[in-house]
Amino acid sequence: MANEPKNTKKKTEKQEQVGPQRKLLRSKDDRWLWGVAGGFAEHTGFSPALVRIAFVVLSLFGGAGVLAYLVLAVALPEDDGTGKPVPESVWARLGKVVLVCILVAVGLGVAGFLAALSAWVTATGHGTAIAVTVILLGLALVAAAFATDVRRRPTRLLLVLALVLGIPAGGIAAADIKFDNSVGERTYTPTVAGDIPAEGYKLGTGQLTVDLRQLPWKKGETIAVSSHLGIGQMIVSVPPRVCIVGNATGKAGELIVGGQVSHGIDPDVELGSPTSDAPRLDIDADIQLGQLLVTDEAPDEIDSRGFDYDHHTKEEAAQRQVCGR
């Protein structure tokens, strides 16, 4: 009896592996901080960039991404380069994470200081120094890109430094914010109109106080005062019986002039023409960043308890009566 032919058909279809590609460990090579995102990418087969973006997006929801990253940095062992975990205790990993968190906090503080310094230097008219520094950092990055033996971390540090210096300087230059480099507190109390400087009162950064309550205000008389501040607070005080006219402007912050309020970006207060014979303050004031107050409150009262925001409603009504608007 003839043997029946056997089915010798072989399976030729290649079965693809589905699911995790390898054990979940912190990456040894693909890392920015502790290799958590790189390890996830190697474990799932996703792009490391997509994993990092996912952590950033999660961080926008109450900092969940940061918390998850830190927990995983402690919980996951590091890959030894062969797909096996490096023998290390959880407490040792926790100590490293705490140390790096401290270093990151210090780094953020230094970055904030450098950003503020860059903005201040640019606003005081020395932006060329910042521009030259950023250009030199850019040239160093280009040189590092062609040097195969340069590690990635120094180049990342150069890039971060260039951004920390360049972005604030560019923002200040784009907003056309300019002031001198004087710093501190300035208080002026003129007793006659001749004491008021023709070029106006000026201060770069700090608190500028101009107390005009001691001037001999007369009916029908107009006293012009200009005052300019870069960053900080400006207070101009007048007696309640003086009608405030003129205008005040700013780049960003809050203006409260004769009870009228304007705040935000490019705030502006333009005061209408009076019809009464009350003495008038013709104010020309501007501030780059901060708060400007032209009020009938005494400067020491504002310094001791802050500006009374309920007062400006009453002051606006009083100004309409004094000025006859």
PyMOL commands that set and color helices and strands:
alter all, ss='L'
color gray80, all
select helices_A, chain A and resi 36-44+48-59+64-75+90-146+152-174+193-195+299-305+311-323
alter helices_A, ss='H'
color red, helices_A
select strands_A, chain A and resi 183-188+201-211+222-237+243-257+260-265+268-271+280-295
alter strands_A, ss='S'
color yellow, strands_A
deselect
rebuild
show_as cartoon
